[in-house]
Amino acid sequence: TTSGFYQHYANGQTWPYLLSNSLKKQNLNYQVINGGHGGYNSSHELLQLVLNVRRLDENIKLVISLNGINDMRIDNERNYFLHGRVNEMYESQFWINQSQYPRYLPNILSVVRYFTPEIEYKPKLGKRSKNILEKRIKMSESERWKSNIESMHAISASMGAKYLVFLQPTMGLEGIQSKLPEDLNSEDAKMLKVLLADDGVGIEGYYAGYRKDLNKAFKEFKKVCKLIEYCIDITNIATPDGNNYSNPRHHNEFGNKIIAESIFETLKEKNYIK
């Protein structure tokens, strides 16, 4: 929803591009770098920040995330960060447990060693096991999202940068994002009718129960966002008024303009731009 690579969704007018236009119109000397990547969720964003943003030879003052939609229904991924060949490399590595003794009865073991000095102790190097993260902590969608944005906030601070995350608007959320526009023949109305049926028919890539899963996830995201000062919930803007969406998951240039204006106003309100 941010990536500049997918030009067809908004004729190249992504919200970072439109945000840059707003800054330029007010003679504000800021450069906008779009690091968005199609299909990324907040875990990928975190990895991008750690590996790449910190290496930029730029004076990074602010890191902005717009996310949420790609953080639903990824519980079954074996590794949240990696995929393809990189994930294959990751899973081929070994983890070695080099704990010498069990944690119980440590004093008895010390006494035995004291009275039997002639016995040579041969430490075991430990059992090698592949992909120890098979025993990873189970996290809900919202717990993982919260952990990721808190980490991005901390990493941004370590770089001397502010961090803001915007919980993104998307078609089909309960409330105004599920309200049909007056023009029932508009493109937004056609898409929303299909989404409201939630039977997985009529839109490529959508499955039966998508809207139910969407609202379940975003209900929890909203609760988290409300408690975090650097999280801004903009899920009620850029609604399906008739011509704001390219498809139910991506806004067109008109929807992106609304998003960019909202982000711009937030930056001014928080005095992040002078």
Secondary structure, DSSP 4 states (H G I P E B T S, - for coil): ---SS-GGGTTT--HHHHHHHHHHHTT----------TT--HHHHHHHHHHTGGG-SS---EEEEEESGGGSS-TT-S-SS--HHHHHHHHT-EEE----S-SSSHHHHHHHHHH-TTSPP------EEE-GGGGPPP--HHHHHHHHHHHHHHHHHHTT-EEEEEE---TT-SSGGGPPPS-TTSHHHHHHHHHHHTBS-SSTT--BTHHHHHHHHHHHHHHHHHT-TTEEE-TTSS--SSSSEEETTEE-HHHHHHHHHHHHHHHHHTT---
